[in-house]
Structures are given as structure tokens and as C-alpha cells.
Amino acid sequence: MGKRRRVAERRKTNPALIGGVIAVAAAGAGVGAYALFAGGGTTGTAASAGHQQVRSVRTGPLTADEVDGAATRFLTAWQRGDAAKAARATDDAKAAKALLAGHAKDARITDLALTPGVRKGDRVAFTVRGEVRHGDTAKPLTYRSALTVVRDGGDGEPVVDWRPSVVHPDLREGDRLVTGEAGDPPVTALDRDGGKLTTKKYPSLGPVLDGLREKYGRTAGGTAGVELRVVRGKASTAKKLSDKTLLELSEGTPGTVRTTLSPRLQAAAEKQVAAKSRASVVVLRPSTGEILAVANSSPGFNTAFQGSLAPGSTMKVITASLLIEKGLASADKAHPCPKYFTYGGWKFHNDDKFRIEDGTFKASFARSCNTAFISRAPKLEDDDLTEQAQQVFGLSLNNWAVGVPTFDGSVPVQTKAPMGASLIGQGGVRMNPLNMASVSATVKSGVFRQPYLVSPSVDGRTLAKAARTMSGGTLAQLRELMAYTAAYGTAAEAMAGVTGDVGAKTGSAEVDGQKKPNGWFTAYRGDLAAAGVVQAAGHGGETAGPIVAALLKHGG
């Protein structure tokens, strides 16, 4: 009760204007010094008591004073523990009040101090400092966030554009901050040789380690500690995002989980993606399905496993297998590659609008001729490509059991022009490097083996299987196409110096709003298969190709 009285007393303390700077100071837990915006001010005029004031709706760009004032009102109220008042300074008071109140009640963050940075237009960055308390344990907490000021949809007054990331940058819709006993005990993840996997050594493994803890924390023999963490809501769970630890107050006893990662290849993969922006790569062992390396240059999200991107012309590996099986193409037989082909009302063309006269299907595959594939769309059923991806390559069934969250590819049934686009990896087709590495692995081994990061023997889970395999003749031609592309086609420059039994396919996927396409590359060498993507960087042979080729060389 004494603590509650101090909170009540604190809220009676009014802001004081000192030298043009708003300052709030009070004694007791949950209060810290706070200064905001030298020269800033608030806007609006209150109606005098007993009189109704008619105000016009504000319009036009926000002024600096309006941005400063709205940010001041919000941050001051939040710091003082008045979640309701802070929420009223946003454009979604109900959602804001719940999350702001939880910042103190559920996350147990006290002694809050909010320090704004330099305003940039309508955006104000700020630093959050406080202390997280649980029982007799307390630890300091510091992180950065930001808010954006907009005009209210009703009266046009400046308010904070509410979104969960204002409270913490890792929060999404429906997520919460909670301090308490860890949802899952910690785990010590090991590589295939028994070495400890850490983000210090392998920076991009953060989401993978979080996923391992979520999957195996309760069964790996550990005990839970106390921590501040992001508890995911339904929207984040639907995207297969794991809970995330933000601050550990007391350590639990970790259990142990051994993975299939190769320390040598993982280190090489980290080095490769670090040299590029928005790059992701996966390396597999085709004979088993073991994942040997996974790396992302943006470590906050595991694009390599959970990304959902159009794969561009790397999809032609699957499409080629379909056309060969149906007798609509053959590696060494004549095959049309016109400059344009119209299907379903869309006029498709090749990169730089090239054409191949009197060429073979092998030449079209190696040159990545779009019209060579789309010209066969009129002879296909709408669900043919979907069935090929599911039944032969094990994709688009949402049933992989890798050991951590993954997106398992999507090849929806489409019709007319979108169906034609899907044949070249556009339209509604979505993949990630794990999926496309698996495609190359299937070609190399002749059978789909579901990729996995943790052996199924650890927890007895069942790995996904494909309904059938390609015929021997189809498989031989598909390997011939990929080998020819690696030696003489669009993949030749990247694969130069990669010796042995090799095959490759490049891809470039156009994305709305991007000046450059996403570059894709998938390939195999011996008992290694790999795939990578570099987003918004250009053609796959020039962007993702060198990353994949370097890892195939390194693993050889």
C-alpha cells in the first residue's frame, strides 16, 4: 500500500518549464529525470470551464512545434506512469493503453526515463532506460525506439501514430512484454562436432537459437530462469516468429541440443553474407537432408528459413522437370524461345528481350529464356506445377519438421496469366533459400529428403516425404540442364573453378517498388547443395552466385 501511495503522490507533480525545457522530477520508485525538446512547445487551446469551444479541423503538414508537442505529451505521461493519459496522446487509445500499462505491470519495468534524440521530420527517436524487477532481482535495461507524429483523423490534432514498436522495436501486433519465469528453459546448442553455437561467434544464428529453445527447451533437460521477453501474439505466431529474450535476470540451467551445422561451413557462410546487404544462404547435404549452414546478413529475421519471396528463374528447375515428364520439352530437341509470348492477356518477354533461333531446350534453360517455359502454359493444367512441386520436390505442403520454424514454400494453383508467370518463379510462387537448396539437393540425389537441423532421433518426429520421384530419364535430363548451365550458361561465371559433379541455376525476381530484382542462385557439387538470395541487388549470377559458389568450394 505504501508503494501505491507514492505512485499517487508522484502523479500530482506537475511539469515545470525550466529554461525552455520541459522537466519532470519526483521521488519514489518508477521515476527518473526527464528532459524534452529545448525550444519545443505544445499546441492547442483548452476551452475555459463551463464554455464549449468550437475548433476547426487542423490540416496541412505538421510543424516542428506540433511534432515536439505531441511527442512531449506522450513521453511525459508514459514516463510518469499515466498509461491512460499517454494513450490519449495517440491515435489508438485503447490499444496503446493496454500495452503501455503492461510495460510496467507485466514487464515490471520501473524507474523509467525517456530521452529523446534529434527529431527528423515527423519522427522522434528516443532512448528508454529503466530497471526490470522480479522479486529480489533487478537489472538495468536500456533500448532505443521511435515514434511518428500524425494528424488525428477526427480533429486534425497532432498525435502519436500508434503501433506496438513504439513501446519496443521488437513488438508486433498482439505481442507483449513479460518478465517472469522463462517460458522455456535455456538450451545450449551445439554444432555437429560438439562446439557451442553462439551469436557472438555466428551473428546470424539468433532466430535459429530462439527457435531451438522454443522447440526443445522443455525436453532438453534444462530448468527455466527469469527473464524479460517478447511473448508473441497470434499474428506473429502465424508468421512462425518465436518468443524473444530481451534481458536475462537470472540464469536457468540449460539443456543441450546437438544440431547438424558444420562449424567450418557456418563460419564461411557468415563471412559471405556479411559482405553483402540483405543476403541469405543455406547449405545442405543431399544424401541425408542435413543442414550444414544457414546465414543471413540481416540477423533480426531468418530469411533463409522463413522468407517468402518469389524465386524467379530458379523455379525453372521444377518447371523443367514437369515439361520433360509431360513430353513438352527435351534437353537436346528444338524448343522455341521467342522474344515475346502472350498468354492470359499478359505479354511476357525475356531479359533484354533476347530470343534464340533454332535453339534447343538446353540452350533455353542455360540462357534462362522465359518464353521457352511460358509458351508451354497452354498445354498444362492449372494444377500441374503445384502437383509437381508437392509430389516430387516435397514443397508447398507446410509439413516440414526441421527442428525450428520454417516456411516450406508455396506454389498455389493459379490460372491464365498468373499460372504462366508461376512457371518462371513469379506470380504467386514463394520460396526461400532453404526451399531452393532442397530443390538442388533433390536433383542431385534423385529423391526428396526433407532438410533438418536437429536429427529426428532426438525427439522422434517424422520427416516429410514426397509422394513420388522423377523417372530416371527425366532426372538424367534435368542434371544435364543444370550441368550445362553451370559450365556454359548464366551460372558459368560464378561457378568457374567449382569442379566435380556440379549443376546450377540462376534467377532474378522482379519486386514492385524495387529498382533492382532479387538475385537467386541454386547449385550442387558432390554431396553439397546450396541456395542463396540477395534482395534488391541485381541478377542472381552476379549477386547470390558468388556466395553459393564460394561455399561449394569451401565444403568440397
N, C-alpha and C positions, 0 to 999 in steps of 0.2 A: 504493500500500500504506500510505503514511503516513496518508493520509486515512482509510482503513478502521480503522487502529489508534485514531485519535482518536474515531471513532464508537463503537468498542467500549469505550474508556475512559469515554466520556460516559455510556453506559448503566449503568455501575457507580455513578454518582452517585445517591444516594437522596434522595427528597423530605425537606425539613426543615420542621418546624412552627414558624413564626415569628409570635408574637403572634396565634395563632389563624388564620393564613392559610397555605395550602399554597404552598410556593415551590420551584421547581426552577431551579438555575443551573449552568451548566457552560461550559467553554471549548471553542472549536473551531467549525468551520463547522456550520451546521444547528441551532444552539442559540440561544434567546433567553430573556430573562427572562419569567417566567410567574407570575401570581398568581391564585388562585381562591378565591372564596366565603369571605369573613370570617365566622367562626362556623359554617361548614359542616363536615360530618363524613362519614365513611364508615360503612357498616353491615355487619353480618355478623360472625361469629366464626370464625376459622380453627381447624381441628382440630389438636391437638398431634401431633407426629411419632409415627408408629407406632400411632396410635389412630384408629379410624373414628368419626366423629361423626354421629349421626342428627339431621337437622334437619327441622322441619316446613315445609310449603309456605307461604310468605307470601301473604297475601291482603289485600284491602281497599285503600282509597285510599293512594296514595303520600304519605309525609310529606315535609316540606321537606328534612330531613336526607337522606332516601333519594334525592331528586332531585339534591341538591347532590353527594352522594357518588358517584352513578353518573356524573354529568357530569364530576366531578373525575377519576375513574379513566380515563375515556375520553380526555378532552382532554390530561391529563398524559402518558399513554402515546403519544398521537399526536404531541404536540409533541417528545417525546424520540426520535422515530423508531422506536418499537417498534410497528410496524403489527399484529403478531400479538397483542400484549397489548391494544392498543386495540380490536382486532376482537373479542376475547373479552369485552369490556365491552358488546357489542351483542347483539341477538337473532338476528343472521345473520353469524356469524364468518367464514364462507367468502367471502361477497360483500364484506363490509367490509374484510377483509384485502387483497384484490386491489386495491380502489380506493384504500385508504389507502397501500399500498405504491407505487402508481402516482403518487400525489401528489408523492412525492419522486423516484422513478425516471424516470417518463415526463414529468411536468410540470416536473421539475427545479426544484422549489421548495425553497429552503434557508433557514436562519436563521429557522425557523418560530417564531412567537409567537402564542399563542391567548389572547384576553382576553374573559372572559365579561361579558355585560351583566346586567341585572336579571332574575332568574327570575320567570316568570309561570306559576304553577301547575306543570304538569309540563314546561313548555317553557323552554329556556335558549337565549337568543340569544348569539352570540359573534362577535368580530372576528378575522379571520385576517390576519396580517401576515407577510411573508417576502420573499425575493428570488428572482427567476427568473434562472437562469444558463444560458447556452448558449455554449460556447467562451469567448471573452474578453469577451462581452457580458453585462451583468447589469442588471436593472431592479427597483425595488421593486414589491411587489404588496400591495394591501390590499382586502379584501372582507368582507362580513358574511354569516353563515349562522346556522343554528339547529338544535337537536336537541330531541327529545322523549324523556322517560324513561317506560318502561312496565315492567310486571312480566313477567319471563321466563315463558314458557308451561310450563316444567318445574318449577323450584323456587320461582318467585314472586319471585326476587331482582330488584331494580331494575336495568334495563339500558337502553341507548340503543336506541330504535326505529330500526332501520337503514333508511336509504334514501339513494340517491346524493346527494340535495340537501343532506345533512349536510356532505359534502365541499365542494360548491359549489352554490349555489342554481340554477344553470343546468343541472345534470346530471340526466338521467333514466335510467331503467333501461337498462343496456347502453352508456351514454355513457362517454367517457374524457376526461381532461385530458392534453394532449400539448403539449410545447414542441419546436419544430423548424422546419424549412423549411415555410413556409406551404403548405397543401395546394393552394391555388390562388393565383396571383399576384393582387395587388390590382387593382381596376378603378376608374376614375373614371367615375361615372355622370352623364350629362348629361340635362337636360330637352330638350324638343323645340326650344327656342331656343338650345341650346348652353350654358346655365348649369349650373354644378356642383350636383349634388344631395348634400346632407349632412344628417346627423341634427341638426346644430346649427340649420340653417335649417328643416328639416322633421322634427320629432322622431319621427314615427311611421313613417318610412321605413327604420328599422333592419333589419327582416326582409326587406324588398324589396332593399336594398343587399346583404345577405348572400346572397340568392338569385341576384342578378345576378353576384356574384363566383363563386359555385359553378358557374353555368352558363357564364359567358363568360371567367373568369379565365385559362384556358389558351389561349384563342383570340383574346383582345383585344390581344395584343402586349406584355403586361407580364412582369416577372420576379418571382419569389417572394422575400419577405423571411423573417425569423424571427419567430415569434410563439407565444404560449401560446393554445391554442384548445380548444374543446369539439369532440371528434370524435364524431359521432352514431353510436349503435348501431342495430341492426335495428328496435327498437321506435320510435325517434324517426324513422328513415328512413321507416318505414311511414306516419308522420303527416306526411311531407314537411317535416320540420324540417331546416334547413341547419346545417352546421358554423358555430360562432360564435367569432369572435376576441375574446379577453379582454384580451390585452396584446400590444402590438407591440414587440419588442425591437430589430429593425432593419427599416427600410423596404425594401420591394421597389419595383420600378419599375412603376407602374400602367399598364394598358391603358385604353382608352376605349370606353365603350358609350353610345350615344345612346338614350334612351327616348322614349316618346310623351307623357310627362307635361307638362301645361301649368303653368308656374310660377305663373301667376295663380290658376288653379283649385286647384292643390295648396296654395298658401298659404291660400286661402279655406277649403278642406276641413279643414286643420289647425286653423284658428281655430274652425270649427264643432264639431268633435268634442272639442276641448279644454274646451268649456263644459259637457260632459256626461260622466257616468261610463259606461264600457263602451259607447261609441258607435263605430260603424264606417260608412264610406260609400265609394262608388265612383261615378265619373262616366265615361261612355263617349261616343264619337261613333258613332251608329247607322250612318251611311253607310259607315264603314270598319272599325269594331271597335276603334279606338284607345282605350286607357285614358288619360284625361286627368287623373285624380286618384284617389288612394287614401289613406285616413287612418283611424287608429284612436286612440281616446283612451287605450287600454292598449297602449303601443308594444312590449311584450315578445312579443306574438303577433299575426300578421297575420290577424285575424278576417275582415277584408274580403275576403281571397282564400282563406283556408284554413279559415275557420269552417265548422262543420257543425251548423246549427240548424234547427229546424222553422220554416218561413217564414210560418205562419199564413195569413191570408186573401189575402196577395199571390199565393199559389198559385192562387187563383181565376181569375187571368188565363189560365193554361194550361188549367184545367178548363173555363172558359167557352168557349175555342176548341174544345175537344173536344165539348162538348154542342151547340154550334152546328153543327159539322161533321156530327154524327150526327143532326141534326134533333130533338134533345131539348130545345132552347131556342132562342128567337129574341128579339132585343132588345126589340121592341115588342109581342110577343104575351104573353097572360096566362100567368102562371107562379106555381105555389103557393109560399108562404112561410109554412108553419105554425109555431106556437110550438114544437112538438116533432116529431121524426120518429125512429122506431125502426128500426134496421137492424142485422142481425147480432147481435142481443141487446143492443145499446147504444142508449140513449135520448139522442139529440142535441138540442140546443136552441140558440137564438140568444143573443147577448149581451143581458143583461137580459130574456131570454125574450120578446122582441117578436115580432110577426107582422105580415104585410102582407096585407090582404084585398083581393082583386080587383086585385092589382098585376101589373106586367109583369116580365119577366126583367131589364130595365134597372133597374127600381126595386130589385129584389132584389140586383143586383150593386152598385149605388151604396150601398145600406144595409148591404151585406156580410151578407146573410142566409145562414146556414149550411145551414138545412134546404132551401133552394131548390136547393142543389147535391146534398146527400146524398139527397134524395128521388129523384134520378135514378140512384142507385147500382144499384138492382135491374135496370136496363135496360142496364148496362155489363158488359163482360167484365173479369175481374180485371186483365188486362194493358193495357187501353185507355189509362189515364192514363200508364203507363210509356212506351208507344209514342209517345204524343203529345209527351211531354217530350223523348224522344230524337230522333224523326224530324222534328219541326217546330222545336223550340227548341234542339236540339243539346246537351241536358243528359243527365247520368247515363250517360255513355259513357266517362268517365275518359280522354279523348283530347285535351284542350285543350293547346295548346303556346303558352302565354302569354309565356314567357321567364323566369319564376320559378315556384316551386312553387304550385299552386292545387288546391283541391278543386272538382270540376266538377259538383257537385250529385248527389243520389241520390234516385231515385223508384223504389223497389223494387216488384215485383209483390206485391200483398197481396190478401187475401180477406176477405169478410164485413165485420165492423165496422172493422177497420184499413183496409180498402180505402175504406170510406165516409169515414173520418177523413182519409185522404190527399187526398181531393177538396178539402178545406178547409185543406190545408197542415199537417196534424198526422199522427198515425200514424208511419210510418217515413220520411216525406219529410224531406230535409235540404238546406238551401241556405245561401248566404252572400250578402252584398251584390253581389259580382261577378256571381254567377249571376242574381240578380233584376234587376240593371241590364241584363243581357243580354236578359232576357225583355222588358223595356220597349223596348229597342233593336230587338228582333225585330218587335214590334208596330209601332213607328214606321217602320221601313224596309221591312217586309214580308218580310224574309228574314233567316235567322240568319247573322250574321257573327261568327266567333269573336273574342272580345276578345283584344287583345295589348298588351304593354308594350314589347316590342322588335320592330321590323319583321322579318318573316320573311326579308327580303332580306339581313339581317346574317349569318345562318347557314344559310340555305337550308331551314329547317324547313317542314313542311307544316301549315297550319292546319286545324282540324277543320271539317267541313261537315255540314249537316243533310241528311237523305235527301230531304226534300220541303218545299214551302211550303204555307201555308194557301191555300184558294181565295180569290178576290177578294171574294166575298160574306161569307165568314167574317171576313176581315181588316177589311172595312168595318164590320161589326157590332162587332167587338172594339174598334176605335178609338172607335166611338160610345159603347160602355160606359165606357171609360176617360175619355173627354172629359166625359161626363155626371157621372161620379164626381168628377172634378176641379172641376166647376162647382157641382154640387148635392148630392153625396154626402158620404161620410165624409172625403174628402180636400179638401173645399171650403175649410175654414178655413185649412189650411196653404198651399193653392195660391192663395189670394187675392192678387191683384197679379201673378201669373205669367201673362203674356199670350202670345198667339200660338197656335200649334198645340200643344195640351197634352193630356195624359192622365195619369191617376194611379190607384193602388190602395193602400189601407191594409191593414194586417194586425196581428193580435195573436196571439201563440202562447203557450199555457199551458205552463209547465215545472214539473215536480214539484219541490216544495220551495221554489218562489218565491212570494212573496206577490203580486207583480205580474207580468203577462206581458211577454214580449219584444215591443217595438213595432217594426213594419216599415213601410216606405213605399217604393214604386217609382213612377217617373214619367218622362215625357219632355216636352221642349219644343224644338221645332225639331229641330236636329241634335245634341241632347244628350239622354242618358238617364242616370238616376241611381237608386241604391237605397241605403237605409241601414237599420241596425238599432240600437236602443238596448236593451240587455238589462236585464230586471227593472225596467222603468221605467213601464210602462203602455201604453195604446193607441197604435198607430202614428201616427195623425193628430196626436196631441199631442206625441209624443216624437221619432220619426225624421222625421216630416213637415216640420217647420220647417228641419231640416238640409238635406234634399234640395231643398226649395223655394228656400232661400237660394242654393244652388249653381246651380240652374237659372236663377235671376235673374242671378246674378253672371256666368254664362257666356254669357248672352244678349247 
